[in-house]
């Protein structure tokens, strides 16, 4: 237990020595800091979600925008090339700073990732939004670390990631645990549990206070555990985990291939050409952007199997080439679409399988099974909780010892 | 990643070397083991809950039974004195074996803790039931470890605790995480995540398949986060944590005092005299046994403040003297009653405060904030999840670096 940074001198020595006094001071300090982090990250997420909505609506009304994706790629590439520097590492930069604190995360990360993500979505790239929110949350939170003892900077970065995640998806509990869970694979440390929870609930409340809502998903019906149901859940979970691992491998592999183009700004240009050409050849806008309408569709009836595969390939191509936004919403799409397609062969309800895939693929890709379970409970209710839990845990096991975040450190082998 | 214990020889070397093959074998092996553990623990919990119900009904119809509590104490004391040996350590024995594997947990733990708990409840002691279920689950699971490689015994014990907890409370997700969370304070390791989840969901399903139900609690209403609400939640959480710490300190202190009586079987005799005399002097059976009706009452209207304090004192006395059953359901009582009483002074709904106390005090006492949050979501729904989460996290911080389980090892300081 470390000595809190302020106030203690005002207290008599006897009171100061009580463990409870330390805890009170810790809680008060972090209430203040987390409220600040939450207000900053929640406001950033609100603005981001509104802009993303506007950009998506505009793109849907102007399908020809896809043709400009290579130009968008050039813009993103040039911006990161000239102003990016360390910032190009994205989520991994924040994870690196949690593990090995170095320099302050530059504030220019915020406009870069925000602009890069909006451009990516404006021209129809297949990408997400959690990367943007998590990076904005982490970078904004880190600005407060100038005035804090060095050892508390870790907590601030974790709280910032939690706040970004919580507010962009409207899932405060999942956000809180995501920040705690994401930087280590195979174990969790609780030192940041209060900062994470406070920042997450405040950020979510702030985003909602700005009048920004989130996609509602259907509440899953209760489903008793049967031997057949358990077998299906294990099989589906394994497929979700292998899909997650396939996505991570493909994205990293494509990123490496694009890395062979010496002049970095040309990478997203080529990527944009490939993505736009593929989508044009497919003759559908189904795989552009976040793909929220398809995610919702997945809960209603079994989707064709190619939906998950095409979204996976196009997202890996978009992100591997250097476009921005993150991979989580596409992973929701990939998982929900795969689960939905599995309803054609497995005797479980389509909505249940879609929900299991939604959280399962993400659990395997990010190696965050408990955050994903909480997300499932927050979005789909508790009635099908055991199926969501099994999906997240089995997918986590099957995705292997790497994932979408290369800076994640292995705390412990999975089994 | 260790080599699985069976099957691999049947596979060609190339297939055997794939990480996915290891995972498949791991999952299949643990599906079998967890199904066995779940079936054993779930059946034990079902029988225990039915017997506990019968014993409680009989006691409620025969209030004079309280006068025999010292005799019951003698029975429990003699049984543990002559057959107990290591087994008297209860939950802590299982935690010790997880940390430093020694001898197999003797199967006679099961009849001893089962009989001891039923006698405790028959004569009106104030005790719980999770200790019994968790110990039965752990001891039954450990019998399977005779046929397993040594390193997997840990996983089996953790899965057994999860299965016992899940099935006795009807909360499979909380049970799964409880087993993972309870043996370390301040951090969590995921190596047993699959065994825990599988054993917990199977055990819960088996208990339900035996036709044994659980107390339904009201679904908590949605409650947006406000500054006032957050302040109240922090204050309530702090009180829940201090209460948990007070309960643990009092129970350990009383246990030490009773330890000064050289002949162990006399300890619960004296304890029985003191508990029965106190309850007789109070003129109410309100604090006998589990106290489930009072817990339910706490959600309906604010309870008087003495309810929580008297239950705390009488439970500490009952368990400190050597009666059996565990402390969790009384902790639910203490927390729900304290939360309910706080509704008289804090501007939050009484049901919300009761629910926050229910999970909060237990979170502080057992140092298991995430299991308690999941329990809250499973019992009270997700609408008030952020308040439940803050209560569990803040109570966890305020309860200090010890708790009801002395064999819990500090994985990391709380802050």
Interface residues (C-beta under 8 A of the other chain):
Chain A: X1 X2 X19 X20 X23 X24 X26 X27 X31 X172 X173 X176 X177 X186 X187 X188 X189 X190 X191 X193 X194 X197 X198 X201 X202 X204 X205 X208 X224 X225 X226 X230 X234 X238 X242 X369 X370 X373 X374 X377 X378 X381 X382 X385 X386 X389 X390 X393 X394 X396 X397 X398 X400 X401 X411 X412 X413 X414 X415
Chain B: X1 X2 X19 X20 X22 X23 X24 X26 X27 X31 X172 X173 X176 X177 X186 X187 X188 X189 X190 X191 X193 X194 X197 X198 X201 X202 X204 X205 X208 X224 X225 X226 X230 X234 X238 X242 X369 X370 X373 X374 X377 X378 X381 X382 X385 X386 X389 X390 X393 X394 X396 X397 X398 X400 X401 X411 X412 X413 X414 X415
